[in-house]
Structures are given as C-alpha cells and as structure tokens.
Amino acid sequence: MNRSSSLKRLAPFWRWLSWRALFCFLQAADAVADAPFPGPRGEQLDLASRADLWERQPTNFLEKFVRVPRDQVVAFALYTHDAGVLKMTAQLFPLQPGEPREVRLEFKQGRQWREVARAPVVYPGWSAHFRIAPRDNTRDVPYRVRHGDAAMFEGLIRKDPRDKNEIVVASLSCDSNADRGDRREIVEKLLRQNPDLLFFAGDQSYDHREHTAAWLLWGRRFREVLKDRPVVTIPDDHDIGQGNVWGEGGIVADSEAGDSGGYFYPAEYIQMVHRCQTSHLPDPPDPRPVAQNIPVYFTRLRVGGIDFAILADRQFKSGPKGKIPQMGPRPDHIRQAGYDPNAVDLPGLQLLGERQMAFVEAWGQDWSGAVMKVALSQTAFCGAVHLHGDKTNRLLADLDCNG
C-alpha cells in the first residue's frame, strides 16, 4: 500500500480526532466560563455549587449536601417589611440543566393561593429576589415560594407587632463549620421564645471558598425559625473568605488576613455573598456601591415601633496595616505595655465612613414610626480584649473590634 492511499484511509480518523479535540476544547472552555470567579491564587471558589457539579462525582460533605431531591430545591426564604415594602430572597439549591430558572411567590387569600410575583434565579448563588410595594403589614399572610411543579417552601409573613408592649429579638452569629450537625436544640429554644425579629450578626459561613453551599447549610439548619418572621442577616469576615475584614470602601486587600484594608477574593464573589445575605433587607438610603461595584447594605428596619439601624460596620473601616504604628506581632494586635490609644486614633482613618455616618446622623434624628432605636452591627462599639488563641497571647487592644 502506498503512502497516498494510507493517508486517504486515515482521513476519516483524522477528521473525527479533530472534531473530538474541538469538542474537548469547547467543553474545557465552558468549564472555565462556568467557574464564576477563580481566586487570586487560582483557587476554585464556590466549586460545590457550580452549575457543572452534576458532571462530577461528589468528593466532600458540601458537594454531597447540595444534591437534594428535586422536590426540595427551594431551601428557605428570608424577608423584611418596612415602609410598605416587602422584600424577600428565596434561596435555592443548585439547579440541574434544563430545570426552570424561575420561582413563583404565592400568598394565601382565604382558602385560595394566588400568585403575586415571579423572579429569575440568579447564578452564581442560586438566589431569587422579590420586591413588592405597596404592601399592607397589618395582618398575617401565609406565603409559599414554588419552583417547578413540586418544590415549595412555606411560611408566614407576620403583621407588624405594633400592638405589643415587648419586642423580642433573637441575636445569633458564628455558625461554626467545626460541627456539621444540625442546630435542633437551638431552633427548638428559639421557637419557644417566638422572637419578633431574628438577627444573625455575621459568619453564617466559615467555609471561606464555598459560600453558597455553606449558606445553604446554614439556612437548612434554621429554616423552621426563619420561615415565620422577619430576618436580618449581615455578612462578616468569614462569609467573604477572610480572617478579618476592614473593607476600606471596597479596595483590593493584599492577603486573606485583610489587615491592609479591602477585600481579598474577587469582587464577583463578594457581590454574590452580599446579594444572597442582604438583598432582602430594606432598600439602602444611599445605594451607591463602593469600589469594585460591591453593594452596600446599611439601612433601617422598623419592627413594632423599634427603629433598627442595620450597619455595615466593617465595609468602610480603614485597615491598620501600614497606617498605624505596629505594636504587636500583627498590625491589628497591640501588646505593647502602656500604649497610648491616641497612637492608633489618627486623622484620615475611618470607622463607619462618611456616607454611613451621614445615614446614622439622619436616622438618629428621624423618629417617624419609632419609640426606641437600636443599632445592629457585627461588632460592638467598645474595646474589650483578653486572650487570642493560647494563654501566652494576651492582647491589650484588638483593632478587629470597634473601640
């Protein structure tokens, strides 16, 4: 057989191989495109909740956890109601290819359910968002969020408790990933106390690179108490994948420690975290995003005559690294005996930021619909330190606090 005829016989094989190579290349390109946000060092972020997870075998707890029966894909919902506006976020488990990318919100009127709105499912993050106005909050209204024919999450939009003499607020934070079990005992006690408002002050997720899956786990644990009352959730450092956070108006941080100021992981990842955790909060009075188009969430919420300021107490805060004298093993840890607090209270450094301070000043003077005011933040506005880690690391000041 001569060379020419051999090449002719191989031609179909080469054509198949070329098409196969092109297919593999496009498939790889799709996989890269599907990765919503590669980390600064090439890390895989939100891998357990990526749209292509159905093409892989699960390798860890979170990757197994997010693969739920299809009649359970609506994981939970969060809502608030203020000034005639109802806002709600419906959180879904990852959807399979071909499944609807839309959810429906229904209210029960008498004995009938009536659809009041539809919302697209936003990826990455698998969340859907509703804003209904004007909305009367003088009566209880059962609601349900539906996906497809079978998946559903039901709850109750409570009337504003303005006729109560006492308002009960449940405050929680730091849902550790060291324990993957349920939170049944906590939820049962919360249900007995029947709070009018739930406040989760941050670190709903400790899985730095897997916010969506960890957020779903948090919501699945607390869904029985979330479903029937307004909820405030605000993200803290671990929610966005950092050991600490000094947001400094949205700049880029130089490490996961965050002490230079800013956010370490890509802006798209931070945007997703804020979208999932804060979109159901009342509209911000100054909605302009900070640097990198990261959204703000400082706002107010009135419940039963109590006017709550919801603060982003770290989003504008100046990072200590390179801005103050270092008086300990880390820029944020002070161990120098007899240090002068004025040494770290320098001109130009921000805590709440000028825009948020303007909101706080206006909020403090506006008593419409309020008989009492409360500020909600990740960290109290005081300085109280003791040990960090082991008994040998006794701090005199920790700049992670707000005092």
C-alpha positions as CSV (number, residue, x, y, z in Angstrom):
1,M,0.0,0.0,0.0
2,N,1.5,3.4,-1.0
3,R,1.6,6.4,1.3
4,S,-1.1,8.3,-0.5
5,S,-3.7,5.6,-0.2
6,S,-2.8,5.2,3.5
7,L,-3.4,8.8,4.2
8,K,-6.7,8.6,2.4
9,R,-7.8,5.7,4.6
10,L,-6.8,7.7,7.7
11,A,-8.6,10.8,6.7
12,P,-11.9,10.0,8.4
13,F,-10.0,9.2,11.6
14,W,-8.2,12.5,11.5
15,R,-11.4,14.3,10.9
16,W,-13.0,12.6,13.9
17,L,-9.9,13.3,16.0
18,S,-10.1,17.0,15.0
19,W,-13.8,17.2,15.9
20,R,-13.1,15.4,19.1
21,A,-10.3,17.8,20.0
22,L,-12.5,20.8,19.2
23,F,-15.3,19.3,21.4
24,C,-12.9,18.8,24.3
25,F,-11.6,22.3,23.9
26,L,-15.0,23.8,23.9
27,Q,-16.0,21.7,26.8
28,A,-13.0,22.9,28.7
29,A,-13.8,26.5,27.7
30,D,-17.3,26.0,29.0
31,A,-16.0,24.7,32.3
32,V,-13.7,27.7,32.7
33,A,-16.6,30.0,31.8
34,D,-18.8,28.2,34.3
35,A,-16.2,28.9,37.1
36,P,-17.8,32.2,38.3
37,F,-14.7,33.5,40.0
38,P,-11.3,31.9,40.1
39,G,-9.4,33.0,43.3
40,P,-6.4,35.3,43.3
41,R,-4.1,32.3,43.5
42,G,-6.1,30.1,41.1
43,E,-8.3,28.7,43.9
44,Q,-11.7,27.2,43.0
45,L,-14.4,29.3,44.6
46,D,-17.9,28.1,45.1
47,L,-16.9,24.8,43.5
48,A,-19.5,22.7,45.4
49,S,-22.3,24.9,44.0
50,R,-21.2,25.4,40.4
51,A,-23.6,24.7,37.6
52,D,-21.4,21.9,36.3
53,L,-21.4,20.0,39.6
54,W,-23.8,17.4,38.1
55,E,-20.9,16.3,35.8
56,R,-18.7,15.3,38.7
57,Q,-18.8,12.8,41.5
58,P,-19.1,14.4,44.9
59,T,-15.9,14.3,46.9
60,N,-16.8,16.1,50.2
61,F,-19.6,16.9,52.6
62,L,-20.8,20.1,50.9
63,E,-20.8,18.6,47.4
64,K,-23.0,15.8,48.6
65,F,-25.2,18.1,50.7
66,V,-26.2,20.3,47.8
67,R,-27.6,17.4,45.7
68,V,-31.1,17.3,47.1
69,P,-34.3,15.6,45.7
70,R,-35.8,17.8,43.1
71,D,-38.9,18.5,45.2
72,Q,-36.7,20.1,47.8
73,V,-34.7,22.6,45.7
74,V,-36.3,25.6,47.4
75,A,-34.1,25.6,50.5
76,F,-35.5,28.6,52.5
77,A,-36.7,32.2,52.3
78,L,-35.8,35.4,54.2
79,Y,-37.9,38.6,54.3
80,T,-38.3,42.0,55.9
81,H,-41.1,44.6,55.7
82,D,-40.6,48.3,56.1
83,A,-42.4,51.5,55.0
84,G,-44.9,49.5,52.9
85,V,-42.3,47.5,51.1
86,L,-41.9,43.7,51.4
87,K,-38.6,42.3,50.3
88,M,-37.8,38.6,50.1
89,T,-35.0,36.4,49.0
90,A,-35.7,32.8,48.1
91,Q,-32.6,30.6,48.3
92,L,-32.4,27.5,46.0
93,F,-30.1,24.5,45.9
94,P,-28.2,24.2,42.6
95,L,-30.4,23.5,39.7
96,Q,-29.8,20.8,37.1
97,P,-29.5,21.6,33.4
98,G,-33.0,22.0,31.8
99,E,-34.7,22.9,35.1
100,P,-36.7,26.2,35.2
101,R,-34.6,29.2,36.2
102,E,-37.6,30.9,37.8
103,V,-39.5,30.8,41.1
104,R,-43.0,31.9,41.9
105,L,-44.3,33.7,45.1
106,E,-47.8,33.0,46.2
107,F,-50.0,34.4,49.0
108,K,-52.9,32.7,50.6
109,Q,-56.1,34.6,50.4
110,G,-58.9,32.9,52.3
111,R,-58.6,29.3,51.2
112,Q,-57.0,30.1,47.8
113,W,-53.4,30.5,46.9
114,R,-52.7,33.4,44.5
115,E,-49.5,34.1,42.6
116,V,-48.3,37.6,43.2
117,A,-44.8,37.6,41.6
118,R,-42.2,35.7,39.7
119,A,-38.4,36.2,39.9
120,P,-35.4,34.7,38.0
121,V,-32.9,32.5,39.8
122,V,-29.6,34.4,39.8
123,Y,-26.4,32.4,39.2
124,P,-23.9,32.3,40.8
125,G,-25.5,31.9,44.2
126,W,-28.9,30.3,43.1
127,S,-31.0,33.1,44.7
128,A,-34.2,34.8,43.6
129,H,-35.4,38.2,44.8
130,F,-38.8,39.8,45.2
131,R,-39.8,43.4,46.0
132,I,-43.5,44.0,46.5
133,A,-44.9,47.5,47.1
134,P,-47.1,48.9,48.3
135,R,-47.7,46.1,50.9
136,D,-50.0,46.2,53.9
137,N,-48.4,44.8,57.0
138,T,-51.4,44.9,59.4
139,R,-52.3,41.2,59.1
140,D,-50.6,37.8,58.9
141,V,-50.3,36.4,55.4
142,P,-49.2,32.8,54.6
143,Y,-46.8,32.6,51.7
144,R,-45.1,30.0,49.6
145,V,-42.2,30.0,47.2
146,R,-42.6,27.5,44.4
147,H,-40.2,26.0,41.8
148,G,-41.5,23.8,39.0
149,D,-44.4,21.5,39.9
150,A,-43.2,20.0,43.2
151,A,-40.6,22.1,45.1
152,M,-42.0,24.5,47.7
153,F,-41.1,26.5,50.8
154,E,-43.9,27.8,53.0
155,G,-44.0,30.4,55.8
156,L,-45.9,33.3,57.3
157,I,-45.4,37.0,56.7
158,R,-46.2,38.4,60.1
159,K,-48.1,41.5,60.7
160,D,-46.1,44.3,62.3
161,P,-46.3,43.7,66.1
162,R,-47.1,47.4,66.9
163,D,-49.7,46.4,69.4
164,K,-47.1,44.5,71.6
165,N,-45.6,46.1,74.8
166,E,-42.4,44.0,74.4
167,I,-40.5,43.1,71.2
168,V,-38.3,40.0,71.3
169,V,-35.1,40.0,69.2
170,A,-33.0,36.8,68.9
171,S,-29.4,37.5,68.2
172,L,-27.0,34.9,66.8
173,S,-23.7,34.7,65.0
174,C,-20.7,32.5,64.1
175,D,-22.2,29.2,62.9
176,S,-19.0,27.2,63.0
177,N,-18.0,24.7,60.4
178,A,-16.3,22.6,63.0
179,D,-19.7,20.9,63.6
180,R,-21.7,19.8,60.6
181,G,-24.6,18.6,62.6
182,D,-28.0,20.2,62.9
183,R,-28.9,23.0,65.3
184,R,-32.1,21.4,66.5
185,E,-31.7,22.3,70.2
186,I,-31.1,26.0,69.3
187,V,-34.0,26.1,66.9
188,E,-36.4,24.5,69.4
189,K,-35.5,27.0,72.1
190,L,-35.9,29.9,69.6
191,L,-39.3,28.6,68.6
192,R,-40.3,28.6,72.3
193,Q,-39.2,32.2,72.7
194,N,-41.0,33.1,69.4
195,P,-39.0,36.2,68.6
196,D,-40.4,39.0,66.6
197,L,-37.1,39.5,64.7
198,L,-34.1,37.3,64.1
199,F,-30.7,38.9,63.8
200,F,-27.7,36.9,62.5
201,A,-24.7,39.2,63.1
202,G,-22.3,37.5,60.7
203,D,-20.2,34.4,60.0
204,Q,-23.1,32.4,58.8
205,S,-20.4,30.7,56.8
206,Y,-17.0,29.6,57.9
207,D,-16.2,27.8,54.6
208,H,-14.2,30.6,53.0
209,R,-14.3,29.4,49.5
210,E,-17.7,27.7,49.5
211,H,-20.2,30.5,50.5
212,T,-23.2,29.2,48.6
213,A,-23.1,25.6,49.9
214,A,-22.3,26.8,53.5
215,W,-25.1,29.4,53.3
216,L,-27.5,26.7,52.2
217,L,-26.4,24.5,55.1
218,W,-27.0,27.5,57.5
219,G,-30.4,28.1,56.1
220,R,-31.4,24.4,56.2
221,R,-30.5,24.3,59.8
222,F,-32.5,27.4,60.8
223,R,-35.3,27.2,58.3
224,E,-38.0,26.3,60.8
225,V,-37.5,29.5,62.7
226,L,-36.6,31.7,59.6
227,K,-39.8,31.0,57.7
228,D,-42.3,32.8,60.0
229,R,-40.7,36.1,61.0
230,P,-38.5,38.9,59.6
231,V,-34.8,38.2,59.5
232,V,-31.7,40.4,59.4
233,T,-28.5,38.7,58.1
234,I,-25.3,40.7,57.6
235,P,-22.1,39.2,56.3
236,D,-18.9,39.3,58.3
237,D,-15.3,38.4,57.6
238,H,-15.6,34.6,57.2
239,D,-18.6,34.9,55.0
240,I,-16.4,36.6,52.4
241,G,-13.5,34.3,53.0
242,Q,-11.2,36.4,55.2
243,G,-9.8,36.0,58.6
244,N,-10.8,39.6,59.4
245,V,-12.2,42.4,57.3
246,W,-11.5,46.1,57.1
247,G,-13.4,46.9,54.0
248,E,-11.9,50.3,53.4
249,G,-14.5,51.3,50.8
250,G,-14.1,48.2,48.6
251,I,-10.4,48.3,47.7
252,V,-8.4,45.1,47.0
253,A,-6.7,43.5,50.0
254,D,-3.3,42.1,49.7
255,S,-4.0,38.9,51.7
256,E,-6.7,36.8,53.3
257,A,-5.8,38.4,56.6
258,G,-7.4,41.6,55.3
259,D,-5.4,43.9,57.5
260,S,-4.2,46.1,54.6
261,G,-7.9,47.0,54.1
262,G,-10.3,45.8,51.4
263,Y,-11.5,42.5,50.0
264,F,-9.2,39.7,49.0
265,Y,-11.4,37.5,46.9
266,P,-12.8,38.7,43.5
267,A,-15.5,41.4,43.6
268,E,-17.9,39.0,41.9
269,Y,-17.6,36.6,44.9
270,I,-18.2,39.4,47.4
271,Q,-21.2,40.7,45.3
272,M,-22.7,37.2,45.4
273,V,-22.3,37.0,49.2
274,H,-24.0,40.4,49.7
275,R,-26.7,39.5,47.2
276,C,-27.6,36.3,49.0
277,Q,-27.4,37.6,52.5
278,T,-28.6,41.2,52.2
279,S,-30.9,41.6,49.2
280,H,-34.0,41.0,51.4
281,L,-33.1,44.0,53.7
282,P,-34.9,47.3,53.2
283,D,-33.5,49.5,50.5
284,P,-30.3,51.4,51.5
285,P,-30.8,55.1,51.8
286,D,-27.6,55.7,49.8
287,P,-27.4,52.7,47.4
288,R,-24.3,53.7,45.5
289,P,-21.8,50.7,45.6
290,V,-18.3,51.1,46.9
291,A,-15.2,50.3,44.9
292,Q,-15.2,47.2,42.6
293,N,-19.0,47.7,42.4
294,I,-19.5,46.0,45.7
295,P,-23.0,46.7,47.0
296,V,-23.8,48.4,50.3
297,Y,-26.4,47.3,52.7
298,F,-26.6,49.8,55.6
299,T,-30.2,50.7,56.1
300,R,-33.1,50.9,58.7
301,L,-35.8,48.4,59.6
302,R,-38.8,49.3,61.8
303,V,-40.5,46.4,63.7
304,G,-43.2,47.1,66.3
305,G,-42.2,50.7,66.9
306,I,-38.5,49.8,67.3
307,D,-36.3,51.5,64.7
308,F,-33.2,49.3,63.9
309,A,-30.2,50.8,62.1
310,I,-28.5,47.9,60.2
311,L,-24.9,48.8,60.0
312,A,-22.1,47.7,57.7
313,D,-19.6,48.4,60.5
314,R,-16.6,46.9,58.6
315,Q,-17.3,47.9,55.0
316,F,-15.7,51.4,55.2
317,K,-13.3,50.7,58.1
318,S,-9.6,51.5,57.5
319,G,-7.2,48.6,57.6
320,P,-4.4,49.0,60.2
321,K,-1.5,47.7,58.2
322,G,0.9,50.5,57.3
323,K,-1.4,53.2,58.7
324,I,-0.6,53.0,62.4
325,P,2.5,52.1,64.4
326,Q,2.7,48.3,64.8
327,M,2.8,47.4,68.5
328,G,2.4,43.7,68.4
329,P,3.1,40.6,66.3
330,R,0.3,41.6,63.9
331,P,-0.8,45.0,62.6
332,D,-4.1,44.6,64.4
333,H,-2.9,43.2,67.7
334,I,-1.5,45.6,70.3
335,R,0.7,44.0,73.1
336,Q,2.9,47.0,73.9
337,A,2.5,47.8,77.6
338,G,1.4,51.3,78.4
339,Y,0.4,52.1,74.8
340,D,-1.4,55.3,74.2
341,P,-4.8,54.8,72.4
342,N,-4.3,58.1,70.7
343,A,-1.4,56.5,68.8
344,V,-3.9,54.5,66.7
345,D,-6.6,57.2,66.5
346,L,-5.1,59.1,63.6
347,P,-6.5,61.7,61.2
348,G,-7.9,60.2,58.0
349,L,-8.8,56.8,59.4
350,Q,-12.4,55.7,59.0
351,L,-14.7,53.5,61.1
352,L,-18.2,53.8,59.6
353,G,-17.3,56.0,56.6
354,E,-18.6,59.4,55.8
355,R,-21.7,58.1,53.8
356,Q,-22.7,55.7,56.6
357,M,-22.1,58.4,59.3
358,A,-24.5,60.7,57.3
359,F,-27.1,58.0,57.4
360,V,-26.6,57.4,61.2
361,E,-26.9,61.1,61.9
362,A,-30.1,61.4,59.9
363,W,-31.5,58.2,61.4
364,G,-30.8,59.4,64.9
365,Q,-33.0,62.5,64.3
366,D,-35.8,60.8,62.5
367,W,-38.3,59.3,64.9
368,S,-41.1,58.6,62.4
369,G,-42.8,55.3,63.4
370,A,-40.4,54.7,66.3
371,V,-40.5,54.8,70.1
372,M,-37.0,53.3,70.5
373,K,-33.8,53.0,68.5
374,V,-31.4,50.1,68.2
375,A,-28.1,49.7,66.2
376,L,-27.3,46.3,64.8
377,S,-23.7,45.6,63.8
378,Q,-21.2,42.7,63.5
379,T,-19.1,44.1,66.3
380,A,-20.0,46.2,69.4
381,F,-18.7,49.8,69.6
382,C,-16.3,49.2,72.5
383,G,-12.9,47.7,73.1
384,A,-12.7,44.6,75.2
385,V,-9.9,42.1,74.8
386,H,-8.3,39.2,76.7
387,L,-6.6,36.3,75.1
388,H,-6.2,35.5,71.4
389,G,-5.6,31.8,70.7
390,D,-3.4,30.4,73.5
391,K,-2.7,31.7,77.0
392,T,0.6,33.3,76.0
393,N,-1.0,35.7,73.5
394,R,-2.6,38.3,75.9
395,L,-3.7,41.4,74.0
396,L,-4.1,44.9,75.2
397,A,-6.1,46.0,72.2
398,D,-7.5,44.3,69.2
399,L,-8.3,46.5,66.2
400,D,-10.8,44.0,64.9
401,C,-13.2,45.5,67.4
402,N,-15.0,48.8,67.0
403,G,-13.5,50.6,70.0
